[in-house]
Amino acid sequence: MKTKLFIIAVFLLFSTNLFAQFDKPVLQVGLGLVEPYSDMKGTYYRNVQVGTGGYFLLAPDTNLITNNYGAKTGLYFYGKGKINFDKYNITRAVASVSFSTFNSFEPTKKGFIGIPVRNINNEIDTFLSSAEFNYTFNNFSFGIGLEVSPLAFTNVLSPYFGANVTFNTFNANLTRTENRIDTNSISFTEFRIGANFDAGIEAKFSKKFGMVLGVKFDLGNLLLRSTSSGLADRIEWGKSNAFLNDDEGYFFSSMYSPVISSINEMYTSKKKNINWGTIYIGVNIYFEKDKTTKKKTDKK
């Protein structure tokens, strides 16, 4: 009985001391720039010379989805919550949510597409129609991980580094607009599990406020890669839930033709890495618990 009471007392004492350390929560919010790397980076459009007259038509690049994701520099918005594991705030648990949107600074591409028309002589001819193409690649991410800041006890400048497991929802959208009114699109949506590595430096200006400058690198699709090879999963204009096809395989598509067509062709998809880097700046809001001391009372 005494042994059981001793174990319970030690457990309660340990638990009380452990949870007493969780007294320095931090909320961090900020924004930054994202830069695609590896197979994420590319150009989503191409100019195709057709006909004996040598005119050019605008069309999606055949490397899009097959070899890369046509992403370019974009914007990053995030929020983080941190909680300390020790009284010096050196080791922390981190939870984050973020939104990255690529191709933010790429203007709409204007050109012509070919429209097949059966003329009055019952012959198929190709007419030109003006069109605008636009493309975005986005990621909504939730992450959990650990962070170490060896100089946090100074409460002035403290470098940090950490690693996180990330749960990523990727969305891409390719649109084609004719006459500035009628828009047709292809939307892609996929869920992947990845990881990132984060480092930076924090500056604490007061008990409640500070700033942070950091960089991170994301490996966005370490797990759950796939390529959908079914004919029903073909990529064509009007699809609202197409696949990103980031694993090795093949797929069907009719979207690459500069002349609008419903004829599908078979394309080979290579295994692709969705990786990107980020530089960000943010503010820290501290919620440290004020320590209270018991006042001594004079005994009369």
N, C-alpha and C positions, 0 to 999 in steps of 0.2 A: 504493500500500500504506500509506504514511504517512497519507494522507488518511483512508482507511478506519479505521485505528487511532485517529485523532484523533476521528472521529465516534462510534465505539464508546465511547471514553473519556468524551466529553461526555455521551452518552446514559446511561451507567452512573452518572456523577456526578449528573446531573439526577434520575434515578430514585431514587438513594440519598437525596438531599436531600428529594425530594418525599415519599417514604414515611416518612422520618424525622419528618415533621411530624404523621403520624397517631398521635400519642402521648397524646391526651387523650380517650379514649372515655368516654361518659357513659350510664348507664342511668337512665331516668326512669319512674316508675310513679305512678299517682294515680287520682283519681276526680273527678266533677263533676256538674253539672246540665245537661240539654239542654232547649232550648225550640224547638218547631217554628215555622216561618214559612211564608209564601207558601201554596202549595196543600197543604202537608203538614198544616197546622193545621185542626182541625174537630171536629165532634161526630159520633160514629159511630151514635148511636141516635136514635129519635124516638118520640113518643107519638101514636098515631093514634086518633081518635074514630070509632067505628063503631056501626052499629045505631041504632034509634029510642030505645033506652034511654040512649044517650049514654055508654056505657062506653068505656074506653081500652085499647088494646092496644099492646104494646111491639114495635118492629121496627127493623131497621137503617135508618139515614137514607139517603134516596135520593141525597144528595150524596157518600156514601162511595164511593170508586173513580171515580165519574163526575166530581166536581169537586174532591175533596180526599181526604186519607187519615186523617181523624179522630184525628190525633195530638195529645197534650197533654204537659205537662212530664214529664220522666223522668230517668233516671240514666245516667251515663257512666263507663266503666272503660277504662283505657288503659295501654299501655307504649310507650316510645320508646327507640331507640338512636341516639346521636349520635356523630359522629366529626369531628374538626377538619381543615380544609384548610390552616391556617396555624399558625405557632407561637404566635400570640396567642389562638387559639381564637375568632376573630371570625367566620369563615365555616365552616359546618358542613353535612355531609350528615346527613339525618334519615330513619330508617325507623320506622314505627309500626304497631301493631295496636290496635284499639279495639272496644268493644262498647257500643252505645247502645240503651237500652230505654225507649220512650216509654209514656205512660199509666200510669206507675208509681204515681201517687198517686190514680188515679181508681177509686172503689169499684165493685163489681159492681152492675149495674142490675137491679132486680127489678120484675116486672110480670106481665102475662098475654099469652098468645098465643092465637089462634083455631085450633081443630082442627075441620075439616069431618067430620061424622059422618052416615051414612045411618041414620035412625031406623026404628022398627018400622013406620012408615007409608010406608016407601020414599021418604022425603023427605030432602033434604040440609039439615042444620042445622049451626050453628056453636056449638061448646062452648068454654068458656074453660079454659085450663090454665095454672097458675103456671109461670113460667120466669125464669131469670137469664141475663143477657147479660154477656159480658166481652170485652175487645178489647185487643190489644197490637200495637205496631209496633216492630220491632227492626232494627238495622243492625250487621252485622259488617264492619269496614273494615280494609284494609291500605293504607298510604300511604308514598310516598317523595317527598322534596323537599329543599329547601335552606333554611337559616336563617342570619340575620345577627345578631350581637350586638356592636355597636360598642364597648361598654365591658367586654367580657369580660376584657381584660388586667388590669383592676383587681382581679379575684378577690374582689370584695365584692358589689356590686349591679350587675346587668347586664340592661338591657332587651333584648328580642329580638323579631324579627318574621321570618316566613317564609311559604312557600307550598308546597303539596304536591299531587301527583296521587293520587287515591284510587280504590281498587277496592272497590266496595260490594256487599254481598249483603244485600238487604232481605227481611225476613220479617214478615208480618202474620198474625194469627190471631184470628178471630172465633168465639166459642163461644156455644152456647145449651144451657142445662141445665134439664131438667124434673125435678121431685121430688128435686133435689139429687143425683141418681144418674146419669141418662142424659144424656150430653153429645153433642151434634152440633156440628160445626165446619166452618169454611172456612179453609184455609191458603193464603197467597199467598207466592210466592218469585220474586225477580227479581235479576239482576246488572246493575249499572250502573257507568259510569266517571264520576268527578266530580273536584272539586278543593276545597281549603279554604285559608283564610288564617288564620294563627296569630300571636298576639302575646302578650307577657307580660313578667314580670320574674323574674329568678333571684337568690337570695341564697345565698352560699356561706359556710357556717359553719366548715368545716374542709377539709383536703385530700381527705377522703373523703365528705363529706355536705353537702347543701344542700337548699333548698326552692324551689318555683316556684309562681307564681300566674299564670294565663293565661286568655285567651279565644280562641275561634276561630269561624269561620263556614264552614259547609259548603254547597257546591252539589253535591248528591248524584247528580244524573242528567243531567249535561251530554251524555253520549253513550249510545247504544244504547236510546233510548226506543222504545216500541212499544205498540200496542194490538191484541189478538187478537180478530178479528171472526168467527171460525169458530163454527159452532153447537156443535161438539165442545168448544170452549173456553169454553162458558157457565159463569157463576159460580152455583153452587148449593150447598146444604148437603150436606156430605159430601166436597166437593172437597179434595184434599190438596196440589194444586200449581197453584192458580189464578194468573191474571195480574193485575198491578197496573194495567195499561192506562194508562200515563202519557203517551201520545201522542194526538193528535186522531184520532177515529174513532168506532166504535160497537161494542157488545158485547151479548150476551144474558145475562139473569140472571132467576132466580126468588127471590132471597134477600130482596128488599125487602118482600114481602107480609106484612102482620101476621097473615094467616090462612095457615097452612102449605099451600103449593100447589106443584105441579110445573109449573105453567104459566109459561113463559119470556116475557119481554118484551124489546124492543129498547131500549137506552139509549145516549145520546150521551156520549162521553168527550172532555173537553177536554184540551189539552196542559197538563201539570202540572209544576211545579217542586218537587222534593223538597229543600227548604232548611231548615237549622236552625242555631241558635247554641248555643255551649257555654261555660260558665265552669268552670274546673277548678283543682284544687290538687294538688300532687304533691311527691315527694321526688326529689332527684338523688343518685345514687351514682357517685362519680368513680373512675376507674381509671387515673389519670395515672401514667405511668412515672417512677420515681425516676431523676433524673440522677446519674450517678456520675462522679467525678473521679479521674483517675489520681494516685496518690501518687508524689511525687518520691523517689527513692532516692539517698542520698549515695554518691558514688563514692570509693572508698578508693585 
